[in-house]
Amino acid sequence: MASATVQTPLSSDSITKQEARSTSYLDSRLAAKNVTDTTFVIPVIDITPSFSSSLADRQAVAAQIRSACTTSGFFYISGHGIPTTTLSGIIQQAERFFAKLSKEQKEDLHIKKSKYGYGWEPSEYTSLAGDVETKEGFNFGYEEGLDATGGDGKYRNLDGTKGDANVWPKEEDLPGFYEGVKEYYSRVLDLARHLFRLFALSLDLPEDHFDHMMTHPGGIARLLYYTAPKSPLPAATTEASHDQIGLGAHSDYECFTLLLSSNTPGLEILKPSGQWHIAQHIPNAFIVNVADFLMRWTNGVYKSTIHRVVNRSTDARYSVPFFFSINYEEVVETLPTCLKEGEKPTYRPIGAGVSVHRTE
């Protein structure tokens, strides 16, 4: 018998917040000790063949993605097709935002004025895992004007309202900023949709399994600025004091993340042993990581791995994470291809943007 689905607006006690962003999950991963790191690698996957008309070529790339997702939960992608001018352009926009706007102009964009958390985020305003963080950010989300497809007219904000919720600097304050962001966002959104088709193949699903779920998806991006530390930490150690954390230890809670950064390294990934792996910077490549929704969808087969940011160099670091979700009205429910015979799902169904309550 089919079950009924009743959807209600996101609230502080929703299943999404209780489970998808579970602090107990974070604590358990941070506490992991005495586990081998033998299978922990961050592979570089050239996805050029995934644009081929050959299904076999696309499946070969998907197989590499599956291998990475079941071990470290992280991988680099090259051959993604986004021009280097677009990649360098968004880093330049980040530099402009944090250097050119005055404190007063940034205050006009403060995230405290947005119920969605969009806008300028000063370092002292938010924190992950209780760490004192040095990052400064600018947050924005999906709007049809940023989507090269033009959207389908069905996007709604997390509270169910319609209309663009983003806040942008005035054109006279930062000329060309919006157009620069649009150029990057539209291209990385297209890439994310392409990657989800590869994820589908990697999970033994039809290639178009997720297509109808990402016509007006949640897609939050951030421009992040990490100042150069006063006392740089040696790269030979993974120790970091609380006042040197750029972004505290966390897992991402969407489906997956595409991260672009400037030349300055900073991303650190928690290995099974509980030790931190410092990710190298590969020019013009994205780092992709599994997030909590995809972990839930796969019943834990794909790993949503804890990570943080520590700037150990003498230079500032800029990064642009893009957190890709699905249409907010969709439900994340364990995929049948991820369940062995007789196995039950570990996680309850949850809404991508609203809490979901089911009655039989």
ABEGO torsion letter per residue (X at the ends): XBBBBBBBBBBAABAAAAAAABAAAAAAAAABBGBBAAABBBBBBBAAAAABABAAAAAAAAAAAAAAAABAGBBBBBGAGBBAAAAAAAAAAAAAAAAABBAAAAAAABAAABAAGBEBBBAAABBBGGBBBABBBBBBBBBAAABAAGEAGABBBAAGBBEBABBBBBAAABBGAAAAAAAAAAAAAAAAAAAAAAAAAAAGBBAAAAAAAAABBBBBBBBBBBBBBABBBBAABABBBAAABABBBBBBABABBBBBBBABBGBBBBBAAGBBBBBBBBBGBBBBBBBAAAAAAAGGABBBBBBBBBBABABBBBBBBBBBBBBAABBBBBBAAABBBGBBBABBBBBAABBBBBBX
